[in-house]
Amino acid sequence: MIRVGTGVDVHAYDPAAPLRLAGLDWPGEPGLSGHSDGDVVCHAVVDALLGAAGLGDIGELVGVDQPHTAGAASTGFVTLALARLSEAGWRPVNVSIQIVGQRPKFAPRRAEAQIRMTELVGAPVSLSATTTDGLGFTGRGEGLAAIATALIERSLTR
């Protein structure tokens, strides 16, 4: 059995915070606001994986009301989502993610980000980025968005 899930996440820029995006540090770039490190890529991936399996969303997994998640690395949220999938008898087949925003310039680090996310998810991850030609909050440079699509399948060990 195969299922597909979609996840979307959005965060405003926070110049006082370091930028974490796709599990990587981006020195010299404004960070993202949020209860955790604000990594929109990881957050969208969590929602896509959980949604595909019918297991809720990131808010149910690691809500903002949980003090231990304050400032946490969002890569840990992906790991938690993968554990929940495994417990339910699912595993990821692949994930596709698109980042929407004016900065950071993503292309120079695309390969590094894909490797990092592929290692984290345990299945192929492809990343792309786009701008919105100056339209909307991402076009005005106010923040970043990410859209993820995850394909999962029943685990063979179940």
C-alpha positions in Angstrom: 0.0 0.0 0.0 1.3 3.5 -0.9 0.1 6.9 0.4 1.0 10.5 -0.3 1.0 13.4 2.1 1.6 17.1 1.8 3.0 19.5 4.4 3.3 23.3 4.4 5.2 25.5 6.8 5.7 29.2 7.1 7.9 31.4 9.4 8.8 35.0 9.4 12.4 36.1 9.5 14.0 36.9 12.8 17.3 38.7 12.3 18.3 37.9 15.9 18.1 34.1 15.3 20.5 31.9 13.4 19.1 30.4 10.2 18.5 26.7 10.2 17.1 25.4 6.9 17.0 21.8 5.6 18.9 20.8 8.7 21.8 23.1 7.8 23.2 26.3 9.4 23.2 29.3 7.1 25.7 31.8 8.6 25.1 35.4 7.7 21.4 34.9 6.9 18.5 36.1 9.1 17.0 33.2 11.1 13.3 32.3 11.3 11.0 32.9 14.2 9.3 30.0 15.9 9.1 28.0 19.1 11.9 25.7 17.8 14.6 26.7 15.4 12.0 27.5 12.7 13.3 25.2 10.0 10.4 25.3 7.6 11.8 22.5 5.5 11.9 20.0 8.4 8.5 21.2 9.7 6.9 20.7 6.2 8.5 17.2 6.0 7.1 16.2 9.4 3.5 17.3 8.3 3.9 15.5 4.9 5.0 12.2 6.5 2.5 12.3 9.3 -0.3 13.3 7.0 0.5 10.5 4.5 0.1 8.0 7.3 -2.9 9.6 8.8 -1.0 10.3 12.0 -1.9 13.9 12.6 0.5 16.8 12.3 3.5 18.5 13.8 1.4 20.3 16.4 0.3 17.0 17.8 3.8 15.6 17.7 5.7 18.5 19.3 3.3 21.3 20.1 4.5 24.8 21.0 3.1 24.3 24.5 5.9 21.8 25.2 8.8 23.7 27.0 11.3 21.0 26.0 10.8 21.9 22.3 11.7 25.6 22.8 14.6 26.3 20.6 14.9 22.6 19.6 16.6 21.5 16.4 13.8 20.6 14.0 15.8 17.6 12.6 14.8 15.9 15.9 11.1 16.4 14.9 11.7 14.6 11.7 13.3 11.7 13.6 10.2 11.6 15.9 7.9 11.6 12.9 9.8 8.7 11.3 9.6 6.7 14.6 5.9 7.3 14.7 5.6 6.1 11.0 7.7 3.0 11.8 5.5 2.2 14.8 2.4 2.4 12.6 4.1 0.1 9.9 5.1 2.8 7.4 8.3 3.9 5.8 9.2 6.8 3.5 9.8 6.1 -0.2 10.8 9.7 -1.1 10.1 13.3 -0.3 10.1 16.3 -2.5 10.3 19.8 -1.0 10.1 23.3 -2.5 11.3 26.3 -0.6 9.5 29.6 -1.4 11.3 32.9 -0.6 13.8 35.5 -1.7 16.7 34.4 0.4 18.9 32.6 1.2 20.2 31.9 -2.3 19.6 28.1 -2.2 21.1 26.7 -5.4 24.8 26.8 -4.1 23.8 24.5 -1.2 21.1 22.4 -2.8 23.3 19.3 -3.1 24.4 19.6 0.5 20.8 20.1 1.7 19.6 17.1 -0.3 22.3 14.9 1.2 21.5 16.1 4.7 17.7 15.6 4.3 18.2 12.2 2.6 20.3 11.0 5.4 17.8 12.3 7.9 14.7 10.8 6.2 16.3 7.5 5.2 14.9 7.8 1.6 15.7 10.1 -1.4 14.8 13.7 -0.8 14.8 16.3 -3.6 14.8 20.0 -2.9 14.0 23.0 -5.1 13.5 26.7 -4.5 11.5 29.5 -6.1 10.7 33.1 -5.6 7.3 34.7 -6.0 8.4 37.7 -8.2 7.9 40.1 -5.3 4.4 38.9 -4.5 3.1 38.1 -1.0 5.1 37.9 2.3 7.8 35.7 0.8 8.2 38.1 -2.2 8.5 41.1 0.2 11.3 39.2 2.0 9.3 38.9 5.2 9.8 35.1 5.6 10.1 31.7 4.1 7.7 28.9 3.2 8.2 25.3 2.4 5.9 22.7 0.7 6.7 19.0 1.1 5.2 16.0 -0.6 6.0 12.6 1.0 5.4 9.2 -0.6 5.3 6.4 2.0 4.6 2.6 1.8 3.8 -0.2 4.2 6.9 -1.5 5.8 8.0 -5.0 4.7 8.8 -5.8 8.3 5.2 -5.4 9.5 
